[in-house]
Amino acid sequence: MKSFEELELIPGLRRAVAEEKYEIPTPIQAQTIPAALEGRDILGCAQTGTGKTAAFALPILDLLGGDKQKAVPNQPQALVLAPTRELAIQIGASFETYGKYLGLRHVLVYGGVKQGNQVRALNRGAHVLVATPGRLLDLMNQGYIDLSHLEVFVLDEADRMMDMGFLPDLKRIIQKLPSDRQSLFFSATLPPKIVELAQRLLTNPVSVNVTPKSSSVKRIEQRVLYVDRNTKQSMLRQILSADDVERAIVFTKTKRGANVVVTKLVKSGINAAAIHGNKSQNARQRALEDFREKKIQVLVATDVAARGIDIDGVTHVINYDLPIEPEAYVHRIGRTGRAGAEGIALSFCTTAELGDLRAIEKLIGHKIPVVGGQAPPEVQPHETETTSEPRSRQRGGPPRGRSGGFASAGRSRSSQEALLPTNKPKRRRSRPKGPKVPRANQPAKQTS
Ligand code: AMP
């Protein structure tokens, strides 16, 4: 694989990359950067954590930094579209880092804040505009942004943009792009609708695929832990108390679920915050910053918040609830094991979630090893009925009779006892011991 030296980037860019201690381009960078430097369009199938931001930022900075044109008010030369404010901010930070010796200006444009500062920054002129679709359109319609001189257009996380309902906005923006431009298109997955959009945007693109459709990242050690629904919270607390869990992201199915998990963790002395769609932009950003700065150990998120999270050093991803969409599993676990680091992804699975687990395994093409070698229980027809159990019974202590929980699923208790809390009254322990979760700093095992 080529080194960054061999990519022949302009000196200021090479210096910034060296200061970041990047030595070898990641696969997406090695395949994308040379073609993008030649002016080719790119169709990149890659998720966050692969180094895709530098894969598009470096060629743009190389082009604009080499040109040394003055920034023209309201007429950016490059536009990067991202689905969320969090991702836009991260991309902006990357342009700042890589471009620090180039004297280029970039402006961020996203919703949820007053537009005044953004408008003033646009008026001063920016070489690169990083934007979310809604606010971009809004400012375009008000005449603050003119895309007619655009040289490079980047669409990042196209699939997520579609999921979030941005397609109509996207189409309106695309109409305003000059036809003579370079386009770089990135998406974690390539369902037919995305391919159709890519075809409309790209001309004779170089296709780069670093995460073959739906394969999960190899340096992430994945495990399943069969649990009873009522024991999820105590199990989570035990796992998070283990020494090697430095920074964890916990995924829940619902926003309400995320809030409940956070409240209980905080009560038990674990620093946690929630990040989901019902939180204000500011609250989400604050939670992310606190997590990045290690002020909080645990971020509890729903899927919508998941893919914008770009934080190194996430040692564990815990699926408190399995996602209903198997694709979301791949995105979730991609929050750990970033840029070649190792990570643990642990998924809780109840009887009611067995179907979701099987769908995920089908998608990723392999079985996920089970902690302690527990055997999955037979799902009895009436066991699944526990999902519609009256609330009082769901909440109340140990399941009575046939609860549908794993502890009563008719298997030998021996393997469970090592892993699952029993319903006996608990003795106080100074440090709760979690189930044996593999350590993030041990060599990751290939799970496929
Ligand atoms: P991204 O996929 O763009 O979100 O990047 C994920 C992480 O990888 C970021 O924290 C980058 O700083 C880091 N990164 C990107 N390229 C490289 C590289 N060539 N070597 C080491 N780390 C990198």
Boltz pocket constraint, residues with backbone or C-beta under 6 A from the ligand:
constraints:
  - pocket:
      binder: B
      contacts: [[A, 20], [A, 21], [A, 22], [A, 23], [A, 24], [A, 25], [A, 26], [A, 29], [A, 47], [A, 48], [A, 49], [A, 50], [A, 51], [A, 52], [A, 53], [A, 54], [A, 310], [A, 312], [A, 338], [A, 339]]
      max_distance: 6.0
